Amino acid sequence: MKTRDRILQVSLLLFNEEGEAQLSSVDVANALEISPGNLYYHFKGKDAIIRALYDRFEEEMHIILRGSSGGVASIEDNWVYIYILLEEIYDFRFFYRDVAGLLDRYPDLAGRFRGLIAEKRQTILRILDDLTRLGVIDIDPRLKPPLTDQVITTLTFWLAGDTLSRETHDGPALIHNTVFQVMCLIVPYMGAGGPAALSGMIRHFKEAKS
């Protein structure tokens, strides 16, 4: 692996485990067992590493968000899609654990992050439109924007909320719990099929926790 890629890989691991605010580029260099000068040759400080990691995250999120078009045709598809979305966010979770603080430290990323949120919103609206057109859900058009906002809030602040919890969740359990929360927002609009779908999700949720 090239040194530049190793720097990004180890930085991502450290930032996810300890938070980027607590670490310096020297800490990253020490973890890699290279000199700060060697690291500086590839990245002019921690800020440059953060921006390079965000470039990767943003690129992968664009692929996932744009790949949903026409691909979510059932509640099961939606379940799987939310899983994929949350797994990607979890891989770069340090961006989300303290969103406000991080964007305050890196204001140039704020506009890009808001743009990503806007793209998430359009994706969720499109999925709701697809599920409505296919008869999977029945929702008053006036309720789609606030439902979308609820989903976006969950997808954006689930990691920050977990840091305030007294319980300790590993990645898979936390992702599963969040998928369940998102799906519970949609179940009320499923009509007669809603209770059965909810029972199936609760059963799956309990099996995953056990």
Backbone hydrogen bonds in HBPLUS format (Angstrom, degrees):
<---DONOR---> <-ACCEPTOR-->    atom                        ^
c    i                          cat <-CA-CA->   ^        H-A-AA   ^      H-
h    n   atom  resd res      DA  || num        DHA   H-A  angle D-A-AA Bond
n    s   type  num  typ     dist DA aas  dist angle  dist       angle   num
A0006-ARG N   A0002-LYS O   2.94 MM   4  6.25 154.9  2.00 154.1 162.3     1
A0007-ILE N   A0003-THR O   2.89 MM   4  6.12 154.7  1.95 153.2 159.6     2
A0008-LEU N   A0004-ARG O   3.16 MM   4  6.48 158.5  2.21 145.9 150.8     3
A0009-GLN N   A0005-ASP O   2.90 MM   4  6.09 160.0  1.94 149.0 155.0     4
A0010-VAL N   A0006-ARG O   2.93 MM   4  6.04 173.3  1.94 155.2 156.5     5
A0011-SER N   A0007-ILE O   2.90 MM   4  5.89 156.0  1.95 144.1 152.0     6
A0012-LEU N   A0008-LEU O   2.95 MM   4  6.02 161.7  1.98 146.5 151.1     7
A0013-LEU N   A0009-GLN O   3.17 MM   4  6.41 157.9  2.22 143.2 149.0     8
A0014-LEU N   A0010-VAL O   2.93 MM   4  6.16 164.7  1.95 153.4 157.1     9
A0015-PHE N   A0011-SER O   2.79 MM   4  5.93 170.9  1.80 158.9 161.8    10
A0016-ASN N   A0012-LEU O   2.95 MM   4  5.97 159.3  1.99 145.9 151.8    11
A0017-GLU N   A0013-LEU O   3.07 MM   4  6.20 150.3  2.17 142.5 150.4    12
A0018-GLU N   A0014-LEU O   2.80 MM   4  5.82 163.7  1.82 158.4 162.7    13
A0019-GLY N   A0015-PHE O   2.73 MM   4  4.46 139.8  1.89 120.7 130.0    14
A0022-GLN N   A0019-GLY O   3.33 MM   3  5.85 148.5  2.44 110.3 117.7    15
A0023-LEU N   A0020-GLU O   3.19 MM   3  5.39 161.0  2.23 108.9 114.7    16
A0027-ASP N   A0024-SER O   3.12 MM   3  5.20 122.0  2.48  96.2 109.7    17
A0028-VAL N   A0024-SER O   3.25 MM   4  6.67 152.7  2.33 144.4 151.3    18
A0029-ALA N   A0025-SER O   2.93 MM   4  6.21 158.7  1.98 146.2 151.9    19
A0030-ASN N   A0026-VAL O   2.86 MM   4  6.10 158.3  1.90 150.8 156.5    20
A0031-ALA N   A0027-ASP O   2.98 MM   4  6.21 155.7  2.04 145.4 151.7    21
A0032-LEU N   A0028-VAL O   3.03 MM   4  6.29 143.7  2.17 145.2 155.3    22
A0033-GLU N   A0029-ALA O   2.87 MM   4  5.94 114.3  2.31 135.9 153.6    23
A0034-ILE N   A0029-ALA O   3.02 MM   5  5.25 169.3  2.03 146.9 149.8    24
A0033-GLU N   A0030-ASN O   3.06 MM   3  4.79 142.6  2.20  93.0 104.5    25
A0038-ASN N   A0035-SER O   3.02 MM   3  5.18 123.0  2.35 101.0 114.9    26
A0039-LEU N   A0035-SER O   3.14 MM   4  6.55 158.9  2.18 154.0 159.3    27
A0040-TYR N   A0036-PRO O   2.84 MM   4  6.03 156.9  1.89 146.9 154.0    28
A0041-TYR N   A0037-GLY O   3.04 MM   4  6.23 133.4  2.27 137.6 148.7    29
A0041-TYR N   A0038-ASN O   3.26 MM   3  5.19 132.7  2.50  92.9 105.2    30
A0042-HIS N   A0039-LEU O   2.97 MM   3  5.46 136.2  2.17 109.6 120.5    31
A0043-PHE N   A0039-LEU O   2.84 MM   4  6.06 164.3  1.87 157.3 162.7    32
A0045-GLY N   A0043-PHE O   2.78 MM   2  5.53 139.7  1.94 103.1  91.8    33
A0049-ILE N   A0046-LYS O   2.96 MM   3  5.04 119.8  2.33  98.5 114.3    34
A0050-ILE N   A0046-LYS O   2.92 MM   4  6.25 161.9  1.95 161.2 165.8    35
A0051-ARG N   A0047-ASP O   3.06 MM   4  6.32 162.4  2.10 149.6 153.7    36
A0052-ALA N   A0048-ALA O   3.02 MM   4  6.17 151.3  2.11 140.3 148.1    37
A0053-LEU N   A0049-ILE O   2.91 MM   4  6.17 156.9  1.97 154.3 160.3    38
A0054-TYR N   A0050-ILE O   2.91 MM   4  6.18 152.3  1.98 146.9 155.3    39
A0055-ASP N   A0051-ARG O   2.93 MM   4  6.15 148.8  2.02 141.4 149.7    40
A0056-ARG N   A0052-ALA O   3.22 MM   4  6.53 155.5  2.28 142.9 147.8    41
A0057-PHE N   A0053-LEU O   2.95 MM   4  6.24 166.5  1.97 152.9 156.5    42
A0058-GLU N   A0054-TYR O   2.79 MM   4  5.86 171.9  1.79 156.8 159.2    43
A0059-GLU N   A0055-ASP O   3.02 MM   4  6.13 160.0  2.06 145.6 151.1    44
A0060-GLU N   A0056-ARG O   3.03 MM   4  6.26 163.8  2.06 153.7 157.5    45
A0061-MET N   A0057-PHE O   2.88 MM   4  6.08 156.6  1.93 153.2 160.3    46
A0062-HIS N   A0058-GLU O   2.94 MM   4  6.13 156.4  1.99 149.3 155.1    47
A0063-ILE N   A0059-GLU O   3.24 MM   4  6.53 155.0  2.31 143.3 149.1    48
A0064-ILE N   A0060-GLU O   3.12 MM   4  6.42 158.3  2.17 146.8 152.0    49
A0065-LEU N   A0061-MET O   2.83 MM   4  5.99 173.4  1.83 160.8 162.6    50
A0066-ARG N   A0062-HIS O   2.93 MM   4  5.89 165.7  1.95 148.7 153.3    51
A0067-GLY N   A0063-ILE O   2.97 MM   4  5.82 132.2  2.20 133.0 145.4    52
A0068-SER N   A0065-LEU O   3.41 MM   3  5.68 164.4  2.44 104.2 108.7    53
A0071-GLY N   A0068-SER O   2.92 MM   3  5.10 164.1  1.94 123.1 127.1    54
A0078-ASN N   A0074-SER O   3.01 MM   4  6.31 155.7  2.07 145.7 152.4    55
A0079-TRP N   A0075-ILE O   2.88 MM   4  6.14 156.1  1.94 149.4 155.5    56
A0080-VAL N   A0076-GLU O   3.02 MM   4  6.31 167.3  2.04 153.5 155.5    57
A0081-TYR N   A0077-ASP O   2.84 MM   4  6.04 158.4  1.88 149.9 156.8    58
A0082-ILE N   A0078-ASN O   2.94 MM   4  6.16 161.9  1.97 154.2 157.5    59
A0083-TYR N   A0079-TRP O   3.11 MM   4  6.39 154.7  2.18 146.2 153.4    60
A0084-ILE N   A0080-VAL O   3.01 MM   4  6.36 159.4  2.05 152.7 157.2    61
A0085-LEU N   A0081-TYR O   2.99 MM   4  6.26 160.8  2.03 151.7 156.9    62
A0086-LEU N   A0082-ILE O   2.92 MM   4  6.11 164.0  1.95 153.8 157.5    63
A0087-GLU N   A0083-TYR O   2.85 MM   4  6.03 155.0  1.91 153.7 161.2    64
A0088-GLU N   A0084-ILE O   3.14 MM   4  6.34 153.1  2.21 144.9 151.0    65
A0089-ILE N   A0085-LEU O   3.13 MM   4  6.46 160.0  2.17 145.9 151.3    66
A0090-TYR N   A0086-LEU O   2.81 MM   4  5.99 157.3  1.86 148.5 155.2    67
A0091-ASP N   A0087-GLU O   3.07 MM   4  6.28 143.6  2.21 139.7 148.3    68
A0092-PHE N   A0089-ILE O   3.00 MM   3  5.33 141.4  2.16 105.9 116.8    69
A0093-ARG N   A0090-TYR O   3.23 MM   3  4.50 146.7  2.35 111.6 104.1    70
A0095-PHE N   A0092-PHE O   3.14 MM   3  6.18 163.5  2.17 131.1 134.2    71
A0096-TYR N   A0093-ARG O   2.94 MM   3  5.33 143.3  2.08 110.0 120.3    72
A0097-ARG N   A0093-ARG O   3.13 MM   4  6.32 137.4  2.32 155.1 167.5    73
A0102-LEU N   A0098-ASP O   2.90 MM   4  6.03 166.7  1.91 162.1 166.2    74
A0103-LEU N   A0099-VAL O   2.97 MM   4  6.10 168.4  1.98 157.2 160.3    75
A0104-ASP N   A0100-ALA O   3.01 MM   4  6.09 137.2  2.20 138.8 150.4    76
A0105-ARG N   A0101-GLY O   3.06 MM   4  6.34 143.7  2.19 141.4 150.6    77
A0105-ARG N   A0102-LEU O   3.09 MM   3  5.10 121.5  2.44  93.3 107.8    78
A0106-TYR N   A0102-LEU O   2.87 MM   4  6.13 136.2  2.07 142.0 155.4    79
A0109-LEU N   A0106-TYR O   2.89 MM   3  5.69 159.0  1.93 125.9 132.2    80
A0110-ALA N   A0107-PRO O   3.10 MM   3  5.12 145.6  2.22  99.6 109.8    81
A0113-PHE N   A0109-LEU O   2.86 MM   4  6.06 155.7  1.92 156.5 164.0    82
A0114-ARG N   A0110-ALA O   2.91 MM   4  6.17 160.1  1.95 152.2 157.5    83
A0115-GLY N   A0111-GLY O   2.96 MM   4  6.15 147.6  2.07 139.0 148.4    84
A0116-LEU N   A0112-ARG O   2.96 MM   4  6.26 144.0  2.09 141.2 150.7    85
A0116-LEU N   A0113-PHE O   3.10 MM   3  5.00 118.8  2.50  91.2 106.2    86
A0117-ILE N   A0113-PHE O   2.95 MM   4  6.31 153.2  2.03 148.5 155.8    87
A0118-ALA N   A0114-ARG O   2.90 MM   4  6.17 155.0  1.97 146.7 153.6    88
A0119-GLU N   A0115-GLY O   2.98 MM   4  6.26 147.4  2.09 140.1 148.8    89
A0120-LYS N   A0116-LEU O   2.89 MM   4  6.21 151.0  1.98 146.0 154.3    90
A0121-ARG N   A0117-ILE O   2.91 MM   4  6.23 155.8  1.97 148.8 155.3    91
A0122-GLN N   A0118-ALA O   3.04 MM   4  6.36 159.2  2.09 147.1 151.8    92
A0123-THR N   A0119-GLU O   2.96 MM   4  6.16 150.7  2.05 144.2 152.5    93
A0124-ILE N   A0120-LYS O   2.89 MM   4  6.20 162.5  1.92 158.4 161.9    94
A0125-LEU N   A0121-ARG O   2.97 MM   4  6.20 165.2  1.99 153.4 157.6    95
A0126-ARG N   A0122-GLN O   2.97 MM   4  6.09 153.0  2.04 140.9 148.4    96
A0127-ILE N   A0123-THR O   2.92 MM   4  6.20 154.6  1.98 149.2 156.3    97
A0128-LEU N   A0124-ILE O   2.92 MM   4  6.18 162.0  1.96 153.1 157.7    98
A0129-ASP N   A0125-LEU O   2.92 MM   4  6.14 154.0  1.99 145.3 152.8    99
A0130-ASP N   A0126-ARG O   2.87 MM   4  6.15 155.3  1.93 147.3 154.1   100
A0131-LEU N   A0127-ILE O   2.87 MM   4  6.12 165.2  1.89 156.0 159.5   101
A0132-THR N   A0128-LEU O   2.91 MM   4  6.01 148.4  2.01 142.5 151.4   102
A0133-ARG N   A0129-ASP O   2.88 MM   4  6.06 162.7  1.91 149.8 154.6   103
A0134-LEU N   A0130-ASP O   3.01 MM   4  6.21 146.9  2.12 145.4 154.0   104
A0136-VAL N   A0131-LEU O   2.86 MM   5  5.11 138.3  2.03 164.1 164.8   105
A0137-ILE N   A0131-LEU O   3.34 MM   6  5.79 154.8  2.41 116.4 117.9   106
A0135-GLY N   A0132-THR O   3.01 MM   3  5.08 156.3  2.07 104.2 111.6   107
A0138-ASP N   A0189-TYR O   2.75 MM  51  5.44 158.0  1.80 157.5 164.7   108
A0143-LEU N   A0140-ASP O   2.74 MM   3  5.41 155.1  1.80 124.7 132.7   109
A0144-LYS N   A0141-PRO O   3.32 MM   3  5.38 151.5  2.41  99.6 107.4   110
A0147-LEU N   A0143-LEU O   3.03 MM   4  6.11 157.6  2.08 151.7 158.8   111
A0148-THR N   A0144-LYS O   2.84 MM   4  5.94 158.3  1.89 152.4 158.8   112
A0149-ASP N   A0145-PRO O   2.93 MM   4  6.20 152.8  2.01 147.8 155.3   113
A0150-GLN N   A0146-PRO O   3.01 MM   4  6.28 150.3  2.10 142.9 150.1   114
A0151-VAL N   A0147-LEU O   3.00 MM   4  6.34 158.3  2.05 151.3 156.8   115
A0152-ILE N   A0148-THR O   2.86 MM   4  6.10 164.1  1.88 155.0 159.5   116
A0153-THR N   A0149-ASP O   2.90 MM   4  6.05 157.3  1.95 146.5 152.6   117
A0154-THR N   A0150-GLN O   3.09 MM   4  6.35 158.4  2.14 145.9 151.2   118
A0155-LEU N   A0151-VAL O   2.91 MM   4  6.20 163.2  1.94 154.3 159.0   119
A0156-THR N   A0152-ILE O   2.93 MM   4  6.01 133.8  2.15 144.2 155.9   120
A0157-PHE N   A0153-THR O   2.98 MM   4  5.99 158.1  2.03 151.8 156.2   121
A0161-GLY N   A0157-PHE O   2.88 MM   4  5.99 158.5  1.93 150.6 156.7   122
A0162-ASP N   A0158-TRP O   3.11 MM   4  6.24 142.6  2.26 133.0 142.3   123
A0163-THR N   A0159-LEU O   3.29 MM   4  6.60 143.4  2.43 142.8 150.5   124
A0164-LEU N   A0161-GLY O   3.08 MM   3  5.38 146.6  2.19 104.7 114.4   125
A0165-SER N   A0162-ASP O   3.05 MM   3  5.07 154.4  2.12 102.7 110.8   126
A0174-LEU N   A0170-ASP O   2.97 MM   4  6.08 162.5  2.00 160.6 166.2   127
A0175-ILE N   A0171-GLY O   2.90 MM   4  6.08 163.6  1.93 160.6 165.3   128
A0176-HIS N   A0172-PRO O   2.92 MM   4  6.06 164.8  1.95 148.7 153.3   129
A0177-ASN N   A0173-ALA O   2.93 MM   4  6.06 160.8  1.97 146.7 152.1   130
A0178-THR N   A0174-LEU O   3.04 MM   4  6.21 153.5  2.11 144.3 151.1   131
A0179-VAL N   A0175-ILE O   2.89 MM   4  6.18 157.7  1.94 154.1 160.4   132
A0180-PHE N   A0176-HIS O   2.98 MM   4  6.20 160.8  2.02 150.1 155.3   133
A0181-GLN N   A0177-ASN O   3.04 MM   4  6.34 150.8  2.13 140.8 148.6   134
A0182-VAL N   A0178-THR O   2.99 MM   4  6.28 161.0  2.02 152.2 156.3   135
A0183-MET N   A0179-VAL O   2.90 MM   4  6.14 166.1  1.92 156.2 160.1   136
A0184-CYS N   A0180-PHE O   2.95 MM   4  6.11 148.4  2.05 146.4 154.7   137
A0185-LEU N   A0182-VAL O   3.06 MM   3  5.35 141.4  2.21 103.4 114.5   138
A0186-ILE N   A0183-MET O   2.97 MM   3  5.20 139.1  2.14 102.6 114.3   139
A0187-VAL N   A0183-MET O   3.03 MM   4  6.30 148.0  2.14 153.9 163.1   140
A0189-TYR N   A0186-ILE O   2.96 MM   3  5.78 160.2  2.00 128.2 134.3   141
A0190-MET N   A0187-VAL O   2.90 MM   3  5.31 159.4  1.95 130.0 128.6   142
A0194-GLY N   A0191-GLY O   3.02 MM   3  5.46 160.2  2.06 114.1 120.6   143
A0197-ALA N   A0193-GLY O   3.08 MM   4  6.22 159.3  2.12 152.1 158.6   144
A0198-LEU N   A0194-GLY O   2.82 MM   4  6.03 160.0  1.86 159.2 165.2   145
A0199-SER N   A0195-PRO O   2.89 MM   4  6.09 158.0  1.94 147.1 153.0   146
A0200-GLY N   A0196-ALA O   2.98 MM   4  6.20 156.6  2.03 146.2 152.3   147
A0201-MET N   A0197-ALA O   2.96 MM   4  6.24 153.3  2.04 146.5 153.9   148
A0202-ILE N   A0198-LEU O   2.83 MM   4  6.07 158.6  1.88 153.7 159.6   149
A0203-ARG N   A0199-SER O   2.95 MM   4  6.11 161.3  1.99 147.6 152.7   150
A0204-HIS N   A0200-GLY O   2.94 MM   4  6.11 160.6  1.98 144.6 150.4   151
A0205-PHE N   A0201-MET O   2.76 MM   4  5.87 151.9  1.83 144.7 153.3   152
A0206-LYS N   A0202-ILE O   2.88 MM   4  6.11 158.2  1.92 151.6 156.1   153
A0207-GLU N   A0203-ARG O   2.98 MM   4  6.19 158.7  2.03 148.2 154.4   154
A0208-ALA N   A0204-HIS O   2.99 MM   4  6.17 151.3  2.08 144.3 151.8   155
A0209-LYS N   A0205-PHE O   3.14 MM   4  6.36 143.0  2.28 140.5 150.0   156
A0210-SER N   A0206-LYS O   3.05 MM   4  6.22 137.2  2.24 144.0 154.7   157
